[in-house]
Amino acid sequence: MSIEALKKRIKVTEDLREIVGTMKSLSSVSILQYEQANAALEKYRRNLKDAFHALLKQGNLPNVYAKPDTNRQLIILIGTDNGMVGKFNKEILDKAKADLKKQGVPLKSALFLTIGKRISGLVGQNNLNVYAKYAIANSVKMVNTIAETVIMKIDEATRKEHITSVCVWYHKRNKNEPVSVQKQQIIPFDFAAYQKLKDKPWGTNNIPMIPVEREKMFAALLNEYLTIALASQLNYSLAAEHYTRMTNMQNAEKNIDESLEQLNLEYQQERQENITDELIDVISGAEAVK
């Protein structure tokens, strides 16, 4: 390869390394944003738990669910529409199918709600029933909006399609562990776990008054509970996506650095050979003149 060709390849490789480095930095910043958002949601979750506690101090939680005459599930899959993350979407669908098969749930009877166009396409390719599909959030600000929209769709599904169970599959990265697919059931509400708050002492002698009907208050709290749960799962998924991309970019950087090292070595060798050839020509010409 000529010196000029090597120069061009080195320049292109250096430009590519700069792009990869920028993508890695952006993913690193995004991870921090989604983790901070979940930390804020966790504080809000504690406040919400106090509200449930105050409600329980005035009686048991009202059961807003009608007695089911069917056992139909709504499956929520959170994927990604961005690249550089490997089999991110396929892992979600494969894990959901495996879990449902293990539970003995017929895939054809389940309804799927997808967050992400690509994972929606995968569900369609598997001839599964897509009840609703939404685009994935690309910013922290959009997460709550999508969560609230999906919660409204869940409410519609429970009324029109007689849904009795809602489970969410999403990616999550725990500290010192690789990214993995998680599953969380958000409906039906875990009455037993929250009912235990009734026996827990209130922090002061003054239990807050409930200014509205207990059923209305519980319905509002339940809506907030579901929104927080889904928003947290979206944040976890987006943080995991950026972590996967950042890891892939780190591997790409390593490969690019190795290629640059090899290209620079080839360039130096080619340049040295050219210089040597030129010196030989000069010496040969001088000898010929003599």
ZAMARGU-4260 file (C-alpha; in steps of 0.2 Angstrom, whole numbers, plus 5000, padded with zeros to 4 digits):
<rodrens>
0) 5000/5000/5000 | 5007/5017/4996 | 5011/5031/5008 | 4996/5042/5003 | 4984/5027/5004
5) 4990/5024/5022 | 4989/5042/5027 | 4970/5042/5021 | 4967/5026/5031 | 4975/5033/5047
10) 4965/5049/5045 | 4948/5039/5043 | 4953/5028/5058 | 4957/5043/5069 | 4940/5051/5064
15) 4931/5035/5068 | 4940/5034/5085 | 4934/5052/5089 | 4916/5048/5085 | 4917/5032/5095
20) 4924/5042/5110 | 4910/5055/5108 | 4897/5041/5108 | 4905/5033/5124 | 4905/5050/5133
25) 4886/5054/5129 | 4881/5036/5135 | 4891/5039/5151 | 4882/5056/5154 | 4865/5048/5150
30) 4867/5034/5162 | 4870/5046/5176 | 4854/5056/5171 | 4843/5040/5172 | 4851/5034/5188
35) 4848/5051/5196 | 4830/5051/5189 | 4827/5034/5198 | 4834/5040/5214 | 4822/5055/5214
40) 4807/5042/5210 | 4813/5032/5225 | 4811/5047/5236 | 4794/5050/5229 | 4789/5031/5231
45) 4793/5033/5250 | 4781/5048/5251 | 4768/5038/5242 | 4770/5024/5254 | 4767/5036/5269
50) 4751/5041/5260 | 4746/5023/5259 | 4750/5021/5277 | 4739/5036/5282 | 4725/5029/5272
55) 4727/5012/5281 | 4726/5020/5298 | 4708/5024/5294 | 4703/5007/5288 | 4708/4993/5276
60) 4712/4997/5258 | 4697/4997/5247 | 4698/4983/5233 | 4695/4992/5217 | 4697/4976/5206
65) 4682/4967/5201 | 4682/4948/5204 | 4690/4941/5188 | 4681/4929/5177 | 4696/4927/5166
70) 4715/4925/5168 | 4721/4936/5153 | 4738/4944/5154 | 4745/4960/5147 | 4763/4959/5143
75) 4774/4975/5142 | 4790/4974/5133 | 4803/4989/5134 | 4815/4988/5120 | 4826/5001/5111
80) 4826/5009/5094 | 4844/5013/5094 | 4859/5003/5088 | 4876/4998/5095 | 4867/4987/5109
85) 4868/4970/5101 | 4853/4958/5104 | 4844/4970/5116 | 4827/4968/5109 | 4828/4949/5105
90) 4834/4946/5123 | 4818/4954/5130 | 4806/4945/5119 | 4815/4928/5121 | 4815/4930/5140
95) 4796/4935/5140 | 4792/4920/5129 | 4802/4908/5140 | 4794/4915/5156 | 4776/4913/5149
100) 4779/4896/5143 | 4786/4891/5161 | 4770/4898/5168 | 4759/4889/5156 | 4752/4905/5148
105) 4747/4902/5130 | 4756/4916/5120 | 4742/4917/5108 | 4730/4922/5122 | 4741/4936/5129
110) 4741/4954/5124 | 4757/4963/5120 | 4761/4981/5123 | 4777/4986/5116 | 4788/5002/5120
115) 4800/5003/5105 | 4796/5001/5086 | 4809/4988/5084 | 4803/4976/5097 | 4785/4979/5091
120) 4791/4973/5074 | 4799/4957/5082 | 4783/4953/5091 | 4773/4955/5075 | 4785/4943/5066
125) 4781/4930/5079 | 4763/4932/5075 | 4759/4938/5093 | 4745/4950/5097 | 4751/4968/5098
130) 4738/4977/5108 | 4747/4994/5108 | 4764/5001/5103 | 4774/5016/5108 | 4790/5024/5104
135) 4804/5023/5116 | 4809/5038/5127 | 4825/5047/5121 | 4826/5059/5136 | 4823/5059/5155
140) 4809/5072/5152 | 4799/5060/5140 | 4800/5045/5153 | 4785/5051/5164 | 4775/5056/5149
145) 4776/5039/5141 | 4773/5030/5158 | 4757/5040/5160 | 4751/5036/5143 | 4754/5018/5145
150) 4745/5018/5162 | 4730/5025/5153 | 4731/5011/5140 | 4733/4998/5154 | 4717/5005/5162
155) 4708/5003/5145 | 4714/4985/5144 | 4708/4980/5161 | 4690/4987/5156 | 4689/4982/5138
160) 4699/4966/5137 | 4696/4960/5155 | 4715/4960/5159 | 4719/4953/5176 | 4738/4953/5176
165) 4751/4965/5169 | 4769/4961/5169 | 4784/4971/5162 | 4800/4964/5155 | 4815/4976/5154
170) 4834/4977/5155 | 4842/4982/5171 | 4860/4983/5177 | 4864/4980/5195 | 4881/4986/5202
175) 4895/4974/5199 | 4884/4964/5188 | 4881/4963/5169 | 4865/4969/5161 | 4851/4956/5162
180) 4832/4955/5158 | 4821/4958/5173 | 4802/4954/5175 | 4790/4964/5187 | 4772/4961/5189
185) 4763/4978/5192 | 4745/4972/5192 | 4736/4965/5202 | 4741/4977/5217 | 4750/4968/5231
190) 4737/4972/5244 | 4745/4960/5257 | 4762/4968/5257 | 4754/4986/5260 | 4741/4979/5272
195) 4755/4976/5284 | 4758/4995/5286 | 4742/4996/5296 | 4751/4988/5311 | 4765/5000/5309
200) 4765/5015/5321 | 4763/5032/5314 | 4777/5044/5317 | 4767/5057/5326 | 4751/5058/5336
205) 4742/5067/5322 | 4737/5055/5307 | 4733/5066/5291 | 4715/5068/5287 | 4709/5061/5270
210) 4699/5075/5262 | 4691/5064/5249 | 4682/5048/5248 | 4694/5034/5253 | 4690/5024/5236
215) 4695/5040/5226 | 4710/5043/5236 | 4716/5025/5234 | 4712/5025/5216 | 4723/5041/5214
220) 4737/5033/5225 | 4736/5017/5215 | 4738/5027/5198 | 4754/5036/5205 | 4761/5019/5211
225) 4759/5011/5194 | 4766/5027/5185 | 4781/5027/5197 | 4784/5008/5194 | 4783/5010/5175
230) 4794/5026/5175 | 4807/5017/5185 | 4807/5002/5173 | 4809/5014/5158 | 4824/5022/5167
235) 4832/5006/5171 | 4830/5000/5153 | 4837/5016/5146 | 4852/5016/5158 | 4855/4998/5154
240) 4855/5002/5135 | 4867/5016/5137 | 4878/5005/5148 | 4878/4992/5134 | 4882/5004/5121
245) 4896/5012/5131 | 4904/4995/5134 | 4903/4991/5115 | 4911/5008/5112 | 4925/5004/5124
250) 4928/4988/5115 | 4928/4997/5098 | 4940/5010/5105 | 4952/4996/5109 | 4951/4988/5092
255) 4953/5005/5084 | 4968/5009/5094 | 4976/4992/5089 | 4972/4996/5071 | 4980/5013/5072
260) 4995/5006/5080 | 4997/4994/5066 | 4993/5007/5052 | 5006/5019/5060 | 5019/5005/5060
265) 5015/5001/5042 | 5017/5019/5037 | 5034/5021/5046 | 5040/5005/5038 | 5034/5011/5020
270) 5041/5029/5023 | 5058/5021/5029 | 5058/5010/5013 | 5055/5025/5002 | 5069/5035/5010
275) 5081/5020/5008 | 5076/5019/4990 | 5079/5037/4987 | 5096/5036/4995 | 5101/5021/4985
280) 5096/5031/4969 | 5106/5046/4974 | 5121/5035/4978 | 5119/5025/4962 | 5118/5041/4952
285) 5134/5048/4960 | 5143/5032/4956 | 5137/5033/4938 | 5143/5051/4937 | 5161/5046/4943
</rodrens>
